[in-house]
Amino acid sequence: MTNDFLFHKVSESERESIRKEAKEIMDRFSGRLAKVNEKIPEPLIERKEFEREEKEGKECSEDFRKRFFENAPNKNKDFILTEKKRW
């Protein structure tokens, strides 16, 4: 098969080799990160107006609504269903 090089069973020795290599990478990264002396400030933006002014809604065309719902992977009659805390 053409996909044989993409996936194969990992032997215990390969698994241990991968584990060691991953640990080395993480150790090098954390070592270099520890050498960074610069403190990065928290981003802070202060604005006089920080809330959006609510306005009257507009009616959308039925064509837009139809296309919008056609593109939604999960929907109910009048609602688009979204995932909750999947990330």
C-alpha positions in Angstrom: 0.0 0.0 0.0 1.1 3.6 -0.5 0.2 4.6 3.0 2.4 2.0 4.7 5.1 4.7 5.4 2.5 6.9 7.1 1.4 4.4 9.8 3.0 1.3 11.4 2.9 -0.4 14.7 5.4 1.2 17.0 7.6 -1.3 18.8 8.6 -0.9 22.4 12.1 0.2 21.5 10.7 2.8 19.0 8.3 4.0 21.7 11.2 4.5 24.2 13.3 6.3 21.6 10.4 8.6 20.8 9.8 9.2 24.5 13.6 10.1 25.0 13.6 12.4 22.0 10.5 14.2 23.2 11.9 14.6 26.6 15.2 16.1 25.2 13.2 18.5 23.1 11.1 19.6 26.1 14.2 19.9 28.3 16.0 22.1 25.7 12.9 24.3 25.2 12.3 24.8 29.0 16.0 25.5 29.5 16.0 28.2 26.8 12.7 29.6 28.1 14.2 29.9 31.6 17.1 32.0 30.2 14.6 34.7 29.0 14.9 37.5 31.5 12.5 39.8 29.8 9.1 40.2 31.4 6.4 40.5 28.9 3.7 43.0 30.0 0.1 42.1 29.9 -1.7 43.7 27.0 -3.9 46.5 28.2 -6.1 48.7 26.1 -8.2 51.3 27.7 -11.0 52.9 25.7 -13.5 55.5 26.5 -16.3 53.5 24.8 -15.9 49.8 25.4 -19.3 48.5 24.6 -21.0 48.4 21.3 -24.1 50.5 20.9 -27.1 48.3 20.2 -29.1 49.2 17.1 -32.3 48.0 15.5 -31.7 44.7 13.7 -32.2 44.4 9.9 -34.3 41.8 8.2 -32.1 39.6 6.0 -33.1 38.2 2.7 -34.5 34.7 2.6 -31.8 33.7 0.2 -29.1 34.7 2.7 -30.9 32.8 5.5 -31.2 29.8 3.3 -27.5 29.8 2.3 -26.5 30.4 5.9 -28.4 27.4 7.1 -27.2 25.2 4.2 -23.6 25.9 5.3 -24.1 25.1 8.9 -23.1 21.5 9.7 -25.6 21.1 12.6 -28.9 22.9 12.6 -32.4 22.7 14.0 -35.4 24.3 12.3 -34.6 27.8 13.3 -31.2 27.4 15.1 -27.6 26.6 14.3 -26.3 24.1 16.8 -22.7 24.6 18.0 -20.3 22.6 20.0 -20.0 23.2 23.7 -16.6 23.0 25.4 -15.1 20.7 22.9 -11.7 22.4 23.0 
